[in-house]
Amino acid sequence: MLLRMTSSSESEEQLTSVLERARTAGFLGPGPLRVHSEHARAFATPIPQQAQQLLDLGSGGGVPGLPLFVRHSHLSGILLDASEKRCAFLSWAVTELDLQDRVDVRRGRAEELAHEIDLRGSFDVVTCRGFGPPSATVEGAVAFLRDAGVLVISEPPEGRTWAALQLEAVGLEQLFPQEWAGEDRASSRATVVAFRRTGSVPSHIPRSIKKQRSQPLAVLEEGDETA
């Protein structure tokens, strides 16, 4: 079941204003705000309706995290980013959008915070947009998930071929819902891919950035040109 929408036209206008400020500050990429907004809608598609706790990893200018929290009032959670400037903007945005009762901003690096007792295994959903290469995204995100939690990340239009056995080794399986190829996804030219946590996450995951760079997880099939 898909997430239920709870936003109003007024909240959507406020969200647009906040995202415009994010783009002016250089925290969002180029292109119409409509594209960024629709990309966030694509992220909502794989999220189970019963999900409550969401972590937006590498939140940057707040997409997809801010639109998800604005449009789905039963979601609460954290916007996480390593940059002091981006976290200052996100804190302002949370107050501006009246989300402070259910959304916090945390500054730090995923490979460190994922080992914190209050964050590890604490979220129903983790979202990542433009966080890094596939191996770093999966490794940085998986330890934040609860059992049966869902990871949703950006995917290039041509897609990737993910390695099932390597994903299984870190406790994930890929999800393949047919409804992802819906109107929102096609109109924004945005694609996402989702995984469910089905097993235990090794205690050393995520590793240090040095280890991730020197020995990246082989989460894509060998020879995939979109790696």
C-alpha positions in Angstrom: 0.0 0.0 0.0 1.3 3.5 -0.9 1.8 6.3 1.5 -1.3 8.5 2.1 -0.9 12.1 1.1 -1.8 14.7 3.7 -0.4 17.9 2.3 -2.5 21.0 1.5 -2.0 23.6 -1.3 -0.7 26.0 1.3 1.9 23.5 2.6 3.0 22.8 -1.0 3.5 26.5 -1.6 5.6 26.8 1.5 7.6 23.8 0.4 8.2 25.3 -3.0 9.5 28.5 -1.4 11.8 26.5 0.8 13.2 24.5 -2.1 13.7 27.7 -4.1 15.9 29.0 -1.2 17.8 25.7 -1.2 18.5 26.1 -4.9 19.6 29.7 -4.5 22.0 28.6 -1.7 23.4 25.9 -4.1 22.1 23.0 -2.2 19.9 21.7 -5.0 20.9 20.9 -8.6 19.8 22.7 -11.7 16.4 22.3 -13.4 12.9 23.3 -12.5 11.7 22.9 -8.9 8.9 20.7 -10.3 11.5 18.1 -11.3 12.9 18.0 -7.7 9.4 17.8 -6.3 8.4 15.0 -8.6 11.6 13.1 -7.8 10.5 13.1 -4.2 7.1 11.6 -5.2 9.0 8.8 -6.9 10.8 8.1 -3.6 7.4 7.7 -1.8 6.2 4.9 -4.1 8.1 2.0 -2.5 7.5 3.1 1.1 5.0 1.0 3.1 2.0 2.8 4.4 2.8 1.6 8.0 6.2 3.2 8.0 6.7 5.8 10.7 10.4 6.6 11.1 12.4 7.9 8.2 16.0 8.9 7.8 17.0 11.1 4.8 20.7 10.4 4.3 22.9 13.1 2.9 19.9 15.4 2.9 21.6 18.4 1.3 18.9 20.8 0.2 16.2 18.6 1.7 15.1 16.4 -1.2 13.5 14.0 -0.9 13.3 14.3 2.9 11.4 17.6 3.3 8.7 16.8 0.7 8.2 13.4 2.2 7.7 14.8 5.7 5.5 17.6 4.4 3.2 15.3 2.4 3.0 12.4 4.8 2.2 13.7 8.3 2.5 10.3 9.9 6.2 10.2 9.1 8.8 11.5 11.6 12.5 11.2 11.7 15.9 12.8 10.8 17.5 14.8 8.1 21.2 13.8 8.2 24.0 15.7 6.5 27.8 16.2 7.1 27.9 19.8 6.1 27.4 22.5 8.8 26.0 25.0 6.2 23.5 22.5 4.9 22.4 21.5 8.4 21.9 25.1 9.3 19.6 25.5 6.2 17.8 22.3 7.0 17.1 23.4 10.6 15.7 26.6 9.3 13.6 24.7 6.8 12.2 22.4 9.4 11.0 25.4 11.4 9.7 27.2 8.4 7.6 24.2 7.4 6.4 23.6 11.0 8.0 20.2 11.1 10.0 20.7 14.3 7.7 18.4 16.4 8.5 15.4 14.3 11.7 16.1 12.4 15.3 16.6 13.7 18.5 17.6 11.9 21.7 15.7 12.7 25.1 16.6 11.5 27.6 13.9 10.9 29.0 11.2 8.6 26.9 8.1 7.9 29.9 5.7 8.5 30.2 7.1 12.1 26.6 7.8 13.1 25.3 4.3 11.9 27.2 2.9 14.8 25.5 5.1 17.3 23.1 3.2 19.5 20.2 5.6 19.1 20.4 5.5 15.3 21.5 2.0 14.3 18.6 -0.2 13.4 16.1 2.5 14.2 14.3 3.5 11.0 11.5 2.0 8.9 12.8 3.8 5.8 16.1 5.3 4.7 16.2 7.5 1.6 19.3 8.6 -0.3 19.5 11.0 -3.3 22.9 11.7 -4.8 24.7 10.4 -1.7 27.5 8.7 -3.6 28.4 5.6 -5.7 26.1 2.6 -5.3 28.5 0.7 -2.9 28.9 3.7 -0.6 25.2 4.4 -0.6 24.3 0.9 0.4 27.0 0.6 3.0 26.2 4.0 4.5 22.5 3.3 4.7 21.8 -0.3 5.6 22.8 -0.2 9.2 20.2 2.5 10.0 17.3 0.1 8.9 15.1 -1.9 11.2 14.3 -5.5 10.3 12.1 -5.3 7.2 12.9 -1.7 6.8 13.1 -0.2 3.2 16.0 1.6 1.6 15.1 3.8 -1.4 17.8 5.4 -3.5 18.2 7.2 -6.8 18.7 5.2 -9.9 19.9 6.3 -13.4 17.2 6.2 -16.1 18.8 3.1 -17.7 18.8 1.3 -14.3 21.5 -0.9 -12.9 21.9 -4.7 -12.4 22.3 -5.3 -8.7 24.1 -8.4 -7.3 21.6 -10.4 -5.2 24.2 -12.5 -3.3 26.3 -9.5 -2.4 23.2 -7.6 -1.2 22.2 -10.6 0.8 25.6 -10.5 2.5 24.8 -7.2 4.0 21.2 -8.1 4.9 19.3 -6.7 1.9 17.1 -7.9 -1.0 15.9 -5.9 -3.9 12.2 -5.1 -4.3 10.6 -5.1 -7.8 7.1 -3.5 -7.6 5.6 -3.0 -11.1 3.8 0.2 -10.0 7.1 2.1 -9.8 6.9 2.8 -13.5 3.9 5.0 -12.9 3.0 8.4 -14.2 5.0 10.4 -11.6 8.1 8.5 -12.3 7.8 8.9 -16.1 7.0 12.6 -16.0 10.0 13.5 -13.9 12.4 11.1 -15.7 13.4 10.2 -12.1 14.0 6.6 -11.1 14.4 4.9 -7.8 15.3 1.5 -6.6 14.3 -0.1 -3.3 15.6 -2.8 -1.0 14.2 -4.5 2.1 16.3 -5.5 5.1 15.8 -9.2 5.5 18.9 -10.3 7.4 21.4 -9.1 10.0 23.8 -6.3 9.1 27.4 -7.2 9.9 28.6 -5.2 13.0 31.5 -3.7 11.1 29.2 -2.2 8.5 29.5 0.6 7.6 33.3 0.7 7.4 35.5 3.8 7.4 35.6 5.9 4.3 39.2 4.7 3.7 38.1 1.1 3.7 35.0 1.8 1.5 37.2 3.5 -1.1 39.9 0.8 -1.1 37.6 -2.2 -0.9 34.1 -1.1 -2.1 31.2 -3.5 -1.7 30.5 -5.4 -5.0 26.7 -4.6 -5.0 26.5 -4.4 -8.8 26.9 -7.2 -11.2 30.3 -7.3 -12.7 30.4 -5.5 -16.1 27.4 -3.2 -15.3 28.3 0.0 -17.2 26.3 2.2 -14.9 28.3 1.3 -11.7 
